[in-house]
Amino acid sequence: MLRSILLKLSESPGFAHWVTSNPTTRRMARRFVAGETLDDAIIAARACNSLGMYTSLDYLGESVATVADAQRAREAYLEIFDRISQERLHANVSCKLTQLGLDLSPDFCEGLLLSLVERAARYENFLRVDMESSVYTQRTIDLVKHVRARDPAVGTVIQSYLYRSEGDVQGLLTYGCRIRLCKGAYKESDEVAYARKRDVDGNYVRLMQMLLPSGFYHAVASHDPRMIAQTIRFAAARQISKDDFEFQMLYGVRTDLQRQLVKDGYRLRIYIPYGRDWFPYFMRRLAERPANLVFFLRNVLRP
């Protein structure tokens, strides 16, 4: 119920204004968001690289209302690829399709997506298309398949809390698509998603066991020590090399586990978001883990 309340609050303009205009909450957001500028994200990525971690940069934003907004987002992502190359960072890029105009026109969005993938390919880099709520799942997969058929420098995300995800994995693998596996952070109905954590976890393990032996380079995204341990055991049992997949974690979350994975010789990529439109992302992070919410309340209620 608490998770549902937090996700509902993430849709409230009034609450968004209070959070984003409050100096205390703005400082707290910096735990999960690198900053509001690309320079901030570059600094964070360089710090992660120095610790032996790869990164994925994300310019925060979603559900744009105009073609001009979508085009500005495209330009921002093109600049990210340019800066990654200039700075010689070990980094790729993540984006959301609603930020590229998916709600305005699928064809228009596909054109912008293809331009980003072509820029990624020019630098021998990679673009990860984030998965949003379930109303966008099919459209996202369709666009990724269309673009992937033309250029391999793109992959997407599968969420284990959706019933449909096993079929989606099978379909994407026929395209040779690289997949990031996560549990899912949006509020979904019982009609499309597992309600119980143990069912989400069970599906996560099943999907991980489909992905790792597939012969493609996938990402296992989790902060759950049990999911990480099961992945490590499965990879070892199947003699899957540590170089044939990577773990992914969020900026500012479970830094202890991040360092341990690198110490143990696993590839780890840190998802680094930045930008002014950080409120929805921040609220999803609070809803995901009780520890994040406790951190928030301690700072807000501190005398």
C-alpha positions as CSV (number, residue, x, y, z in Angstrom):
1,M,0.0,0.0,0.0
2,L,2.8,2.4,0.8
3,R,4.4,1.8,-2.6
4,S,1.0,2.5,-4.2
5,I,0.7,5.8,-2.3
6,L,4.2,6.9,-3.3
7,L,3.6,6.1,-6.9
8,K,0.3,8.0,-6.8
9,L,2.1,11.0,-5.3
10,S,4.5,10.9,-8.2
11,E,1.6,12.0,-10.4
12,S,0.6,15.0,-8.2
13,P,1.7,18.4,-9.6
14,G,1.3,20.0,-6.2
15,F,3.5,17.4,-4.4
16,A,6.0,17.6,-7.3
17,H,6.2,21.4,-6.8
18,W,6.8,21.0,-3.1
19,V,9.5,18.4,-3.5
20,T,11.3,20.1,-6.4
21,S,11.3,23.6,-4.7
22,N,12.3,22.4,-1.3
23,P,16.1,22.8,-0.7
24,T,16.2,19.8,1.6
25,T,14.6,17.4,-0.9
26,R,16.6,18.8,-3.8
27,R,19.8,17.9,-1.8
28,M,18.4,14.5,-1.1
29,A,17.7,13.8,-4.7
30,R,21.4,14.2,-5.4
31,R,21.8,10.8,-3.8
32,F,20.0,9.2,-6.7
33,V,20.4,11.8,-9.5
34,A,23.9,13.0,-10.5
35,G,22.7,16.6,-11.1
36,E,20.8,18.7,-13.5
37,T,23.5,19.1,-16.2
38,L,25.4,16.8,-18.5
39,D,28.6,18.0,-16.9
40,D,27.3,16.7,-13.6
41,A,26.6,13.3,-15.2
42,I,30.1,13.2,-16.8
43,I,31.7,13.9,-13.4
44,A,29.7,11.0,-11.9
45,A,30.5,8.7,-14.7
46,R,34.2,9.4,-14.5
47,A,34.1,8.7,-10.8
48,C,32.4,5.3,-11.4
49,N,34.9,4.5,-14.1
50,S,37.7,5.1,-11.7
51,L,36.2,2.5,-9.4
52,G,36.1,-0.1,-12.2
53,M,32.5,0.4,-13.0
54,Y,30.8,1.0,-16.4
55,T,28.0,3.5,-16.7
56,S,24.8,4.3,-18.6
57,L,23.8,7.9,-18.8
58,D,20.1,8.9,-18.9
59,Y,18.8,12.4,-19.5
60,L,15.6,12.4,-17.4
61,G,12.3,13.1,-19.0
62,E,9.2,11.4,-20.2
63,S,5.8,11.9,-21.9
64,V,6.7,15.0,-23.9
65,A,3.8,17.1,-25.2
66,T,5.2,18.6,-28.4
67,V,7.4,17.6,-31.4
68,A,9.8,20.4,-30.4
69,D,10.3,18.9,-26.9
70,A,11.0,15.4,-28.4
71,Q,13.5,16.9,-30.9
72,R,15.3,18.7,-28.0
73,A,15.5,15.4,-26.1
74,R,17.0,13.8,-29.2
75,E,19.6,16.6,-29.4
76,A,20.5,16.1,-25.8
77,Y,21.1,12.4,-26.3
78,L,23.2,13.1,-29.4
79,E,25.3,15.4,-27.3
80,I,25.7,12.6,-24.6
81,F,27.2,10.3,-27.2
82,D,29.5,13.0,-28.4
83,R,30.7,13.8,-24.9
84,I,31.2,10.1,-24.0
85,S,33.5,9.8,-27.0
86,Q,35.4,13.0,-26.2
87,E,35.9,12.1,-22.6
88,R,36.8,8.5,-23.4
89,L,34.3,7.2,-20.8
90,H,33.3,3.6,-20.4
91,A,29.6,4.5,-20.8
92,N,26.6,3.9,-22.9
93,V,23.2,5.7,-23.0
94,S,19.6,4.9,-21.8
95,C,16.5,6.7,-23.0
96,K,12.7,6.5,-22.8
97,L,10.5,6.5,-25.9
98,T,7.8,8.8,-24.5
99,Q,10.6,11.4,-24.2
100,L,11.2,10.9,-28.0
101,G,7.5,11.5,-28.8
102,L,6.0,8.0,-28.7
103,D,2.7,9.4,-27.6
104,L,2.7,11.9,-30.5
105,S,3.5,9.5,-33.3
106,P,5.2,6.1,-33.4
107,D,6.7,6.8,-36.8
108,F,8.1,10.1,-35.7
109,C,9.5,8.5,-32.5
110,E,11.1,5.7,-34.5
111,G,12.9,8.2,-36.7
112,L,14.4,10.0,-33.7
113,L,15.3,6.6,-32.1
114,L,17.0,5.5,-35.3
115,S,19.1,8.7,-35.4
116,L,20.3,8.0,-31.9
117,V,21.2,4.4,-32.7
118,E,23.1,5.5,-35.8
119,R,25.1,7.9,-33.6
120,A,25.8,5.1,-31.1
121,A,27.0,2.9,-33.9
122,R,29.3,5.6,-35.3
123,Y,31.1,5.6,-31.9
124,E,30.9,1.8,-31.5
125,N,28.6,2.5,-28.6
126,F,25.1,1.3,-27.5
127,L,21.6,2.7,-26.8
128,R,19.4,1.0,-24.2
129,V,15.7,1.8,-24.6
130,D,14.1,1.9,-21.1
131,M,10.8,0.2,-20.5
132,E,8.0,2.3,-19.1
133,S,4.6,1.3,-17.8
134,S,2.7,-1.6,-19.3
135,V,0.7,0.6,-21.6
136,Y,3.9,1.2,-23.6
137,T,5.4,-2.3,-23.5
138,Q,4.2,-3.5,-26.9
139,R,4.9,-0.3,-28.7
140,T,8.4,-0.1,-27.2
141,I,9.2,-3.7,-28.2
142,D,7.8,-3.1,-31.7
143,L,9.9,0.0,-32.3
144,V,13.1,-1.6,-30.8
145,K,12.6,-4.6,-33.2
146,H,12.1,-2.4,-36.2
147,V,15.3,-0.4,-35.4
148,R,17.3,-3.5,-34.3
149,A,16.6,-5.0,-37.7
150,R,18.5,-2.1,-39.3
151,D,21.2,-1.5,-36.7
152,P,22.4,-3.8,-33.8
153,A,23.5,-0.9,-31.5
154,V,20.2,-0.9,-29.6
155,G,18.6,-3.0,-26.9
156,T,15.8,-2.8,-24.4
157,V,14.5,-3.7,-21.0
158,I,12.2,-6.5,-19.7
159,Q,10.3,-6.3,-16.4
160,S,9.8,-9.5,-14.5
161,Y,6.6,-8.3,-12.8
162,L,4.7,-8.5,-16.1
163,Y,3.0,-11.8,-17.0
164,R,3.9,-11.3,-20.6
165,S,7.6,-11.0,-20.1
166,E,8.6,-14.6,-21.0
167,G,7.1,-14.3,-24.4
168,D,8.7,-10.9,-24.9
169,V,12.1,-12.3,-24.1
170,Q,11.6,-15.1,-26.6
171,G,10.6,-12.7,-29.3
172,L,13.4,-10.3,-28.7
173,L,16.0,-13.0,-28.6
174,T,15.0,-14.0,-32.2
175,Y,16.2,-10.5,-33.2
176,G,19.5,-11.0,-31.3
177,C,18.4,-8.2,-29.0
178,R,20.4,-7.4,-25.9
179,I,18.2,-7.2,-22.8
180,R,18.4,-5.6,-19.4
181,L,16.3,-7.6,-16.9
182,C,14.8,-5.7,-14.0
183,K,11.8,-6.3,-11.7
184,G,9.8,-3.2,-12.6
185,A,9.0,0.1,-10.8
186,Y,5.6,1.3,-12.1
187,K,2.2,0.8,-10.5
188,E,0.4,-2.0,-12.4
189,S,-2.9,-3.8,-12.0
190,D,-3.3,-7.5,-11.1
191,E,-4.5,-8.0,-14.6
192,V,-1.1,-7.5,-16.1
193,A,1.4,-7.9,-13.3
194,Y,2.3,-10.2,-10.4
195,A,1.2,-8.7,-7.1
196,R,3.3,-10.8,-4.8
197,K,7.0,-10.2,-4.5
198,R,7.8,-13.9,-4.4
199,D,6.1,-14.3,-7.8
200,V,8.0,-11.3,-9.3
201,D,11.2,-12.9,-7.9
202,G,10.4,-16.3,-9.3
203,N,9.8,-14.9,-12.7
204,Y,13.0,-12.8,-12.5
205,V,15.0,-16.0,-11.9
206,R,13.2,-17.8,-14.8
207,L,14.0,-15.0,-17.2
208,M,17.6,-14.7,-16.1
209,Q,18.0,-18.4,-16.8
210,M,16.7,-17.8,-20.3
211,L,18.9,-14.8,-21.0
212,L,22.3,-15.9,-19.8
213,P,22.8,-19.0,-21.9
214,S,21.3,-17.3,-25.0
215,G,24.7,-16.3,-26.5
216,F,24.0,-12.6,-26.4
217,Y,25.4,-10.0,-23.9
218,H,22.6,-9.2,-21.4
219,A,22.4,-7.2,-18.2
220,V,21.0,-8.4,-14.9
221,A,19.8,-5.3,-13.0
222,S,19.0,-5.8,-9.3
223,H,19.9,-4.6,-5.9
224,D,18.5,-7.8,-4.3
225,P,21.3,-9.9,-2.9
226,R,19.3,-13.1,-3.5
227,M,18.7,-12.3,-7.2
228,I,22.4,-11.5,-7.5
229,A,23.5,-14.7,-5.7
230,Q,21.2,-16.8,-7.9
231,T,22.6,-15.3,-11.0
232,I,26.1,-16.0,-9.9
233,R,25.3,-19.6,-9.0
234,F,23.5,-20.2,-12.3
235,A,26.3,-18.6,-14.4
236,A,28.9,-20.7,-12.5
237,A,26.9,-23.9,-12.9
238,R,26.6,-23.3,-16.7
239,Q,30.2,-22.2,-17.0
240,I,29.1,-18.8,-18.3
241,S,32.0,-16.4,-18.2
242,K,31.9,-13.2,-16.1
243,D,32.7,-11.4,-19.3
244,D,29.6,-12.7,-21.1
245,F,27.0,-10.6,-19.0
246,E,27.0,-7.7,-16.6
247,F,25.2,-6.6,-13.5
248,Q,23.5,-3.2,-13.4
249,M,22.6,-1.1,-10.4
250,L,21.3,2.4,-9.9
251,Y,23.4,5.4,-9.0
252,G,23.4,5.9,-5.2
253,V,21.8,2.6,-4.3
254,R,23.6,-0.3,-2.5
255,T,27.1,1.1,-3.1
256,D,28.3,-1.7,-0.8
257,L,27.1,-4.3,-3.2
258,Q,28.5,-2.4,-6.1
259,R,32.0,-2.4,-4.7
260,Q,31.8,-6.1,-3.8
261,L,30.7,-7.2,-7.3
262,V,33.6,-5.3,-8.8
263,K,36.0,-6.8,-6.2
264,D,34.7,-10.2,-7.1
265,G,35.5,-9.6,-10.8
266,Y,32.1,-9.1,-12.2
267,R,31.2,-6.5,-14.8
268,L,29.0,-3.8,-13.2
269,R,27.3,-0.8,-14.9
270,I,25.8,2.1,-13.0
271,Y,22.7,3.8,-14.3
272,I,23.4,7.5,-13.9
273,P,20.3,9.8,-14.4
274,Y,20.6,13.6,-14.7
275,G,18.4,16.5,-15.6
276,R,15.8,18.9,-14.3
277,D,12.9,16.5,-14.7
278,W,14.0,14.3,-11.8
279,F,10.8,14.2,-9.7
280,P,9.1,11.1,-11.2
281,Y,12.4,9.1,-11.1
282,F,13.0,10.2,-7.5
283,M,9.6,9.0,-6.4
284,R,10.0,5.6,-8.0
285,R,13.3,5.2,-6.2
286,L,11.5,5.9,-2.8
287,A,8.7,3.5,-3.7
288,E,11.1,0.7,-4.6
289,R,12.9,0.1,-1.3
290,P,12.0,0.9,2.3
291,A,15.6,2.0,3.0
292,N,15.2,4.8,0.5
293,L,12.0,6.0,2.1
294,V,13.6,6.0,5.5
295,F,16.5,8.0,4.2
296,F,13.9,10.6,2.8
297,L,11.9,10.8,6.0
298,R,14.9,11.2,8.3
299,N,16.1,14.2,6.3
300,V,12.7,15.8,5.8
301,L,11.8,15.4,9.5
302,R,15.2,16.3,10.9
303,P,14.8,19.3,13.3
